Amino acid sequence: MSRVGKAPITIPAGVEANVQGSLLSIKGKLGQLQYTLPQGIKASVANGELVFETATTNKQVSKFWGLARAIANNMVNGVSKGFTRQLEIQGVGFRAAVSGNSLDMSMGYSHPVKLAIPQGLKVTVDNNTEITVSGYDRHAVGQFAANIRRVRQPEPYKGKGIRYKGERVLMKEGKKK
């Protein structure tokens, strides 16, 4: 039995949840998200709560029960409050800027790096070194932030690169003479 799957999700004011067969759609002030429930999982909306049920006690179905509930909870939080992910650039000459629908970064390569900003996400750059990715889909926000970080991961000797805000990079000691 999944302890996560048993817990009901309270639907805040201004958010609508609809279940049609195995399709769960949640609509709020920031946007609309849809999710197809795994086989063996059923959802229902009653008394302002979203409840997930399973017919079997199969271990695999129990895992998907908790997963489906966690994804639906992220959907409800996303359309009502939204998600943000902050990154910071460290290194001399490294900078970023938003131009149109792309994020332009100068990261020490022989060419500028351009990343297209996905639909539904908002990217802002402060002081050329602080990037904020925000949106209502938690997966899309996290994936785009990971794609930005992948451009130049923090290296362990000087710490230069792109890191999440508050991330601690373990520094290695250089060669000794």
C-alpha positions in Angstrom: 0.0 0.0 0.0 1.3 3.4 -0.9 1.2 6.0 1.9 1.6 8.8 -0.6 -1.2 7.5 -2.8 -3.7 7.3 0.0 -3.5 11.0 0.9 -6.1 13.2 -0.8 -5.1 16.4 -2.6 -7.0 19.5 -1.5 -8.0 21.5 -4.6 -7.6 25.3 -3.9 -10.1 27.9 -4.9 -9.7 28.9 -8.6 -8.5 25.4 -9.7 -10.7 22.9 -11.6 -10.0 19.2 -11.7 -11.7 16.9 -14.2 -11.4 13.2 -14.6 -12.6 11.5 -17.8 -11.6 7.8 -17.8 -7.9 7.7 -17.4 -7.3 11.4 -18.4 -6.8 13.9 -15.6 -7.0 17.6 -16.5 -6.3 20.4 -14.1 -7.0 24.0 -15.0 -6.0 27.1 -13.0 -5.2 30.8 -13.3 -1.6 30.1 -14.7 -2.5 27.4 -17.2 -3.9 23.9 -17.9 -2.2 20.6 -17.6 -3.2 17.0 -18.5 -1.9 13.6 -17.4 -2.9 10.1 -18.4 -3.2 7.9 -15.3 -1.3 4.6 -15.3 -3.3 1.4 -15.7 -4.9 0.2 -12.5 -5.2 3.7 -11.0 -8.5 5.6 -10.7 -9.0 9.2 -9.7 -12.2 11.0 -8.5 -13.1 14.5 -7.4 -15.3 14.8 -4.4 -15.8 17.6 -1.8 -13.0 19.7 -3.1 -10.5 16.9 -2.9 -8.8 14.7 -5.5 -8.6 11.1 -4.4 -6.7 8.2 -6.0 -7.7 4.6 -5.7 -6.4 1.3 -6.9 -8.3 -2.0 -7.3 -5.3 -4.4 -6.7 -2.6 -4.6 -4.1 0.1 -5.4 -6.7 3.4 -3.8 -5.7 4.0 -2.3 -9.2 0.5 -0.7 -9.2 1.1 0.6 -5.6 4.2 2.4 -6.9 2.3 4.0 -9.7 -0.4 5.0 -7.3 2.0 7.2 -5.3 3.6 8.5 -8.5 0.2 9.5 -10.0 -0.7 11.3 -6.8 2.6 13.1 -6.6 2.4 14.2 -10.3 -1.2 15.4 -9.8 -0.2 17.3 -6.6 2.6 19.1 -8.6 0.0 19.9 -11.3 -2.4 21.5 -8.8 0.5 23.5 -7.2 1.8 24.5 -10.6 -1.5 25.9 -12.0 -2.2 27.8 -8.7 1.2 29.0 -7.6 3.8 28.1 -10.2 7.4 26.9 -9.9 10.7 28.7 -10.2 14.3 27.5 -10.5 17.2 29.9 -10.0 20.7 29.4 -11.5 23.8 31.5 -11.1 26.8 31.9 -13.5 30.3 32.1 -12.0 33.4 32.9 -14.0 35.1 35.9 -15.6 33.5 36.9 -18.9 30.6 34.4 -18.5 27.2 36.1 -19.0 23.7 35.5 -20.2 20.9 37.6 -21.8 17.3 37.0 -23.0 16.7 38.1 -26.5 13.3 37.4 -28.0 12.4 33.8 -27.5 15.9 32.5 -26.8 18.5 32.6 -24.0 21.9 33.8 -25.3 24.9 32.8 -23.2 28.6 33.6 -23.6 30.3 30.8 -21.7 33.9 30.9 -22.9 33.4 28.8 -26.0 34.4 30.1 -29.5 30.7 30.7 -30.2 27.7 32.0 -28.3 25.3 29.4 -27.0 21.6 29.9 -27.8 18.8 28.0 -26.2 15.2 28.3 -27.4 12.8 29.0 -24.4 10.0 26.4 -24.4 6.4 27.5 -24.6 4.8 28.2 -21.2 8.1 29.1 -19.5 9.4 32.6 -18.5 13.1 33.2 -18.3 14.6 36.3 -16.8 18.3 37.3 -16.3 19.5 39.7 -13.6 23.0 41.3 -13.5 24.0 39.1 -16.5 24.7 36.2 -14.1 21.5 35.2 -12.4 19.0 33.2 -14.4 15.4 32.6 -13.2 13.2 30.0 -14.9 9.6 30.0 -14.0 6.4 28.3 -15.2 3.4 26.2 -14.2 4.8 22.8 -15.3 7.3 21.5 -12.8 8.8 19.0 -15.2 9.4 21.6 -17.9 10.9 24.1 -15.5 13.3 21.6 -14.1 14.3 20.2 -17.5 15.0 23.6 -19.0 17.0 24.5 -15.9 19.0 21.3 -16.3 19.6 22.0 -20.0 21.0 25.5 -19.1 23.3 24.0 -16.4 24.5 21.4 -18.9 26.0 24.1 -21.1 28.9 24.6 -18.7 28.7 22.5 -15.5 30.7 23.8 -12.5 34.3 22.5 -12.6 35.8 21.3 -9.4 39.1 23.3 -9.4 38.1 26.9 -9.8 34.3 26.6 -9.5 33.5 28.3 -12.8 30.3 27.4 -14.6 26.6 27.4 -14.2 25.1 26.1 -10.9 21.8 26.1 -9.1 21.4 28.9 -6.6 22.6 27.6 -3.3 24.3 24.5 -4.8 27.6 23.7 -3.1 30.4 22.5 -5.4 33.1 20.3 -3.8 36.4 22.0 -4.7 39.4 19.8 -5.4 42.9 20.8 -4.4 45.2 21.6 -7.4 48.6 20.1 -8.1 51.3 20.7 -5.6 54.8 21.7 -6.7 
